[in-house]
Amino acid sequence: MNSLVATSRNFRQAARLLGLDAKLEKSLLIPFREIKVECTIPKDDGSLASFVGFRVQHDNARGPMKGGIRYHPEVDPDEVNALAQLMTWKTAVADIPYGGAKGGIGCNPADLTKSELERLTRVFTQKIHDLIGSHTDVPAPDMGTNAQTMAWILDEYSKFHGHSPAVVTGKPLDLGGSLGREAATGRGVVFATQALLAEHGKSIKGLTFVIQGFGNVGSWAAKLIHECGGKVVAICNVSGAIKNPNGINIEELQKHIASGGDLKDFNGGDVMDPNELLTHECDVLIPCALGGVLNRENAAAVKAKYIIEAANHPTDPEADEIFSKKGVLVLPDIYANAGGVTVSYFEWVQNIQGFLWDEEKVNLELQRYMRTAFKNIKDMCRSHDCNLRMGAFTLGVNRVARAAALRGWEA
């Protein structure tokens, strides 16, 4: 099932539980605006190359729209639409004053030089600068983009609108980025995990973890779990997978990868088949990579008691039903990976105030937001007698629906 169908299905289920009016339900599902632009740039060899850039702005009932910009060769409009919608519910679950958006450019960043990427980013910004802004739509990095990309957008946007550091988040620190932003999604995953485990009288210490993905989110989550006394018994990235029943030394693994080594060649674990990672014996499974990895084919074989969705849409609805029957608790992506957008909000606030927070304040505020959101999700689960995913969706959809109704949009 593709991500747009799955997200829309979850939304409709939440709308039914909340008893939403059919007209309001329909209006909440349709994006506010979809933008598609042509971006032609001169390449370093003098030839011209054309790319298609896009931005889906889903909803702005609760505030400016917010979401990443990705550079990827196979940009699927359905997926971008789903992710924009997901951002609307995610920001509402976290209770930060944003709506949802998503966008990007259909290109392979690996095939472009740094100067070509800069030209492409600047042309894209020129085409959409009057449709984004610190109180309209605030982009952030995503797949294939980074802090440097945000710096180029900021500079190009500022040529039209004056210095505007709050127009993007995930910026370099020297241009108004926030301390703690790099670790934010992974740290949020750990705070979310702690909240769920505490509900069941457990803590991270002494439990076993399997982590799929060792990029930004997976590596930070693994590092912080290791520091909390959790045992990461299996982990993988694009190069392969390793396991160690006594726990992998994450600090040593990070040093190994930073020095140019492949994860599968790390001598602190045994090589394993990456296809067996998700069904490996553990207490907690954390998918941090791709969508749709847990499906009807492998769900029955999953041995974890808790699944923390650090990736976007890693669990298909069919797998959800299997987990529900098995008694496996799934902490949904719209809550579990909201740490990144929450600290993006803190960055935006700091930019608007012109006042920098220290890292301790950022992390403490993130912990407070994640704990409060979990409590609010549990309240919705009790009110509607539903699982954590529907608890999160009803919480997010209800907040957006209330904001839309208060603004008189439901008529």
Solvent accessible surface area in square Angstrom, and as a share of the most:
residue,aa,sasa,rsa
1,M,87,0.39
2,N,70,0.36
3,S,18,0.12
4,L,42,0.21
5,V,78,0.45
6,A,0,0.00
7,T,4,0.03
8,S,14,0.09
9,R,93,0.34
10,N,19,0.10
11,F,0,0.00
12,R,107,0.39
13,Q,71,0.32
14,A,0,0.00
15,A,1,0.01
16,R,167,0.61
17,L,67,0.34
18,L,40,0.20
19,G,63,0.60
20,L,33,0.17
21,D,76,0.39
22,A,80,0.62
23,K,134,0.57
24,L,14,0.07
25,E,37,0.17
26,K,137,0.58
27,S,60,0.39
28,L,5,0.02
29,L,29,0.15
30,I,97,0.49
31,P,30,0.19
32,F,105,0.44
33,R,81,0.29
34,E,108,0.48
35,I,18,0.09
36,K,160,0.68
37,V,25,0.14
38,E,99,0.44
39,C,0,0.00
40,T,50,0.29
41,I,0,0.00
42,P,67,0.42
43,K,58,0.25
44,D,83,0.43
45,D,117,0.61
46,G,61,0.59
47,S,53,0.34
48,L,132,0.66
49,A,19,0.15
50,S,75,0.48
51,F,32,0.14
52,V,72,0.41
53,G,0,0.00
54,F,24,0.10
55,R,0,0.00
56,V,9,0.05
57,Q,0,0.00
58,H,4,0.02
59,D,15,0.08
60,N,40,0.20
61,A,4,0.03
62,R,46,0.17
63,G,17,0.17
64,P,17,0.11
65,M,1,0.00
66,K,2,0.01
67,G,1,0.01
68,G,5,0.05
69,I,1,0.00
70,R,20,0.07
71,Y,5,0.02
72,H,60,0.27
73,P,72,0.45
74,E,140,0.63
75,V,33,0.19
76,D,65,0.33
77,P,99,0.63
78,D,58,0.30
79,E,62,0.28
80,V,1,0.01
81,N,26,0.13
82,A,1,0.01
83,L,9,0.05
84,A,0,0.00
85,Q,3,0.02
86,L,9,0.04
87,M,17,0.08
88,T,1,0.00
89,W,0,0.00
90,K,11,0.05
91,T,0,0.00
92,A,0,0.00
93,V,0,0.00
94,A,5,0.04
95,D,71,0.37
96,I,0,0.00
97,P,52,0.33
98,Y,1,0.00
99,G,1,0.01
100,G,0,0.00
101,A,0,0.00
102,K,11,0.05
103,G,0,0.00
104,G,0,0.00
105,I,0,0.00
106,G,27,0.26
107,C,6,0.04
108,N,56,0.29
109,P,30,0.19
110,A,94,0.73
111,D,103,0.53
112,L,19,0.10
113,T,65,0.38
114,K,136,0.58
115,S,46,0.30
116,E,7,0.03
117,L,33,0.16
118,E,53,0.24
119,R,73,0.27
120,L,0,0.00
121,T,0,0.00
122,R,47,0.17
123,V,29,0.16
124,F,1,0.00
125,T,1,0.01
126,Q,79,0.35
127,K,91,0.39
128,I,2,0.01
129,H,33,0.15
130,D,100,0.52
131,L,45,0.23
132,I,7,0.03
133,G,4,0.04
134,S,26,0.17
135,H,132,0.59
136,T,57,0.33
137,D,0,0.00
138,V,0,0.00
139,P,0,0.00
140,A,8,0.06
141,P,35,0.22
142,D,34,0.18
143,M,87,0.39
144,G,44,0.42
145,T,15,0.09
146,N,86,0.44
147,A,38,0.29
148,Q,64,0.29
149,T,7,0.04
150,M,0,0.00
151,A,11,0.08
152,W,23,0.08
153,I,3,0.01
154,L,5,0.03
155,D,62,0.32
156,E,7,0.03
157,Y,16,0.06
158,S,21,0.14
159,K,135,0.57
160,F,100,0.42
161,H,86,0.38
162,G,40,0.39
163,H,141,0.63
164,S,20,0.13
165,P,30,0.19
166,A,7,0.06
167,V,0,0.00
168,V,0,0.00
169,T,0,0.00
170,G,7,0.07
171,K,11,0.05
172,P,41,0.26
173,L,100,0.50
174,D,142,0.74
175,L,75,0.38
176,G,25,0.24
177,G,1,0.01
178,S,7,0.05
179,L,53,0.27
180,G,13,0.12
181,R,48,0.17
182,E,119,0.53
183,A,5,0.04
184,A,0,0.00
185,T,21,0.12
186,G,0,0.00
187,R,43,0.16
188,G,0,0.00
189,V,0,0.00
190,V,5,0.03
191,F,25,0.10
192,A,0,0.00
193,T,0,0.00
194,Q,61,0.27
195,A,17,0.13
196,L,2,0.01
197,L,1,0.00
198,A,68,0.53
199,E,83,0.37
200,H,81,0.36
201,G,74,0.71
202,K,86,0.36
203,S,68,0.44
204,I,4,0.02
205,K,150,0.63
206,G,56,0.54
207,L,26,0.13
208,T,33,0.19
209,F,0,0.00
210,V,0,0.00
211,I,0,0.00
212,Q,27,0.12
213,G,9,0.08
214,F,20,0.08
215,G,49,0.47
216,N,75,0.38
217,V,33,0.19
218,G,1,0.01
219,S,17,0.11
220,W,60,0.21
221,A,0,0.00
222,A,0,0.00
223,K,59,0.25
224,L,17,0.08
225,I,0,0.00
226,H,67,0.30
227,E,110,0.50
228,C,51,0.30
229,G,34,0.33
230,G,4,0.04
231,K,78,0.33
232,V,0,0.00
233,V,7,0.04
234,A,0,0.00
235,I,0,0.00
236,C,12,0.07
237,N,41,0.21
238,V,162,0.93
239,S,34,0.22
240,G,9,0.09
241,A,1,0.01
242,I,0,0.00
243,K,71,0.30
244,N,33,0.17
245,P,99,0.62
246,N,122,0.63
247,G,19,0.18
248,I,1,0.01
249,N,68,0.35
250,I,0,0.00
251,E,102,0.46
252,E,78,0.35
253,L,0,0.00
254,Q,47,0.21
255,K,114,0.48
256,H,45,0.20
257,I,54,0.28
258,A,92,0.71
259,S,96,0.62
260,G,67,0.65
261,G,24,0.23
262,D,61,0.32
263,L,1,0.00
264,K,77,0.32
265,D,92,0.47
266,F,16,0.07
267,N,148,0.76
268,G,25,0.24
269,G,16,0.16
270,D,90,0.46
271,V,101,0.58
272,M,16,0.07
273,D,60,0.31
274,P,68,0.43
275,N,132,0.68
276,E,97,0.44
277,L,0,0.00
278,L,18,0.09
279,T,26,0.15
280,H,44,0.20
281,E,115,0.52
282,C,6,0.03
283,D,26,0.13
284,V,0,0.00
285,L,0,0.00
286,I,0,0.00
287,P,0,0.00
288,C,20,0.12
289,A,49,0.38
290,L,123,0.61
291,G,44,0.42
292,G,24,0.23
293,V,25,0.14
294,L,0,0.00
295,N,36,0.18
296,R,154,0.56
297,E,139,0.62
298,N,33,0.17
299,A,0,0.00
300,A,72,0.55
301,A,54,0.42
302,V,3,0.02
303,K,102,0.43
304,A,2,0.02
305,K,106,0.45
306,Y,13,0.05
307,I,0,0.00
308,I,0,0.00
309,E,0,0.00
310,A,6,0.04
311,A,6,0.05
312,N,48,0.25
313,H,24,0.11
314,P,0,0.00
315,T,4,0.02
316,D,15,0.08
317,P,10,0.06
318,E,48,0.22
319,A,0,0.00
320,D,25,0.13
321,E,90,0.40
322,I,44,0.22
323,F,1,0.00
324,S,74,0.47
325,K,177,0.75
326,K,89,0.38
327,G,58,0.56
328,V,14,0.08
329,L,58,0.29
330,V,16,0.09
331,L,0,0.00
332,P,0,0.00
333,D,4,0.02
334,I,0,0.00
335,Y,1,0.00
336,A,0,0.00
337,N,11,0.06
338,A,1,0.00
339,G,0,0.00
340,G,5,0.05
341,V,13,0.08
342,T,0,0.00
343,V,0,0.00
344,S,2,0.01
345,Y,35,0.13
346,F,2,0.01
347,E,1,0.00
348,W,23,0.08
349,V,29,0.17
350,Q,7,0.03
351,N,23,0.12
352,I,85,0.43
353,Q,113,0.50
354,G,70,0.68
355,F,134,0.56
356,L,108,0.54
357,W,28,0.10
358,D,88,0.45
359,E,75,0.34
360,E,122,0.55
361,K,82,0.35
362,V,0,0.00
363,N,29,0.15
364,L,103,0.51
365,E,37,0.16
366,L,1,0.00
367,Q,37,0.17
368,R,135,0.49
369,Y,45,0.17
370,M,2,0.01
371,R,144,0.53
372,T,65,0.38
373,A,4,0.03
374,F,11,0.05
375,K,126,0.53
376,N,30,0.15
377,I,0,0.00
378,K,40,0.17
379,D,55,0.28
380,M,25,0.11
381,C,14,0.08
382,R,156,0.57
383,S,81,0.52
384,H,49,0.22
385,D,135,0.70
386,C,30,0.18
387,N,79,0.41
388,L,12,0.06
389,R,16,0.06
390,M,8,0.04
391,G,0,0.00
392,A,0,0.00
393,F,2,0.01
394,T,0,0.00
395,L,13,0.06
396,G,0,0.00
397,V,0,0.00
398,N,36,0.19
399,R,35,0.13
400,V,1,0.01
401,A,5,0.04
402,R,132,0.48
403,A,19,0.15
404,A,3,0.02
405,A,40,0.31
406,L,153,0.76
407,R,132,0.48
408,G,48,0.46
409,W,108,0.38
410,E,70,0.31
411,A,113,0.87
